[in-house]
Amino acid sequence: MMRLNSIFKTDTRPSEITPKKVLESRRSWMKYGALSLAGIALPARSEDAVKEKKSPLSFDKQKSKYSTNEEKSSYSDITSYNNFYEFGTGKEDPAQYAHQLNTDGWTVEVVGEVLKPRIFDVDQMMSLAPLEERIYRLRCVEAWSMVIPWLGLPLSKILNEVQPTGNARFVEFVSLHDPEQMPGQRRPSLDWPYTEGLRIDEAMNPLTLLTMGLYGELLPNQNGAPVRLVVPWKYGFKSSKSIVTIRLTEHQPRTSWNHSNPSEYGFYSNVNPNVSHPRWSQRKERRIGEFFKRDTELFNGYSEWVSGMYGGMDLSAHF
């Protein structure tokens, strides 16, 4: 559910938009987005099609106060170099195989320690607040990073709708498990389905974004369509893709990478240059498209908004 004057340049006021009009706007977005995304459904080696991609949408790209002013990574890099093990462990596998994923009729159930459990479709989630474009850094544990113009709404908007109980201390995210559509799940590289989790205050932090798009158009499949999480102060694997369930819990949920290798992947996984991965340092990172490395910033440069959540914690022990 998009605000029409956010996607197309019109004089329509948000108060004048009915659910039917919002639905029609999203259908138009999907129609034109599908045309512009057609090249992405090709093998990753067909990079010319990605580089020549032109979006027909006239999206009014206004930065939120949380956006970085750094140069954005190219659309080609963002959509052809991905971690998405459901489609394979290679960085180019998602762009090659993710076109198999059918996102029509997608829903996300929000359950657990809530007063009003609910199943949302994508349109309903989009209707809860105007979608914002936020230019966020994404830092991966392998010491590479990008700057991506995400499009979404604060996760807190969804959580407020279901009214967490006093027992809700954590939020678990469960991704789609469908080996027919996701060939990477046919191999035991992880214990499927992919699960991640945040503490409730992390989930409610205004930086935490439930994301439906990037570069002003629908989220490509290889980037986690149709709904993914973006938690910009944490390593990229914390930002769950293709989410089907959000569950509020009293106890810390088991998460995929922490379960697979707890000595290397902690529950918090905050970007911290002072905590090395056992197999490499995290002090430096290489921005995709750049030759020289740069210093890694604590909390990926978002300390102003998140450091208060970790007061008194030993960030080396709680990595």
Sequence and secondary structure as in RCSB ss.txt:
>XXXX:A:sequence
MMRLNSIFKTDTRPSEITPKKVLESRRSWMKYGALSLAGIALPARSEDAVKEKKSPLSFDKQKSKYSTNEEKSSY
SDITSYNNFYEFGTGKEDPAQYAHQLNTDGWTVEVVGEVLKPRIFDVDQMMSLAPLEERIYRLRCVEAWSMVIPW
LGLPLSKILNEVQPTGNARFVEFVSLHDPEQMPGQRRPSLDWPYTEGLRIDEAMNPLTLLTMGLYGELLPNQNGA
PVRLVVPWKYGFKSSKSIVTIRLTEHQPRTSWNHSNPSEYGFYSNVNPNVSHPRWSQRKERRIGEFFKRDTELFN
GYSEWVSGMYGGMDLSAHF
>XXXX:A:secstr
   HHHHS     GGG  HHHHHHHHHHHHHHHHHHHGGGGS TT HHHHHT          B TT   S    H
HHHHHS   GGG SSTTHHHHHGGG   TT EEEEEESBSS EEEEHHHHHTTS  EEEEEEEE TTSEEEEEEE
EEEEHHHHHHHH B TT  EEEEEE   TTT GGGGSTTS SS EEEEEHHHHHSTT EEEEEETTEE  GGGT 
S EEE TTB GGGS  SEEEEEEESS    HHHHH TTT  SS B  TTS BTTB  SEEEETT SS EE  GGG
GTHHHHGGGGTT  TTT  
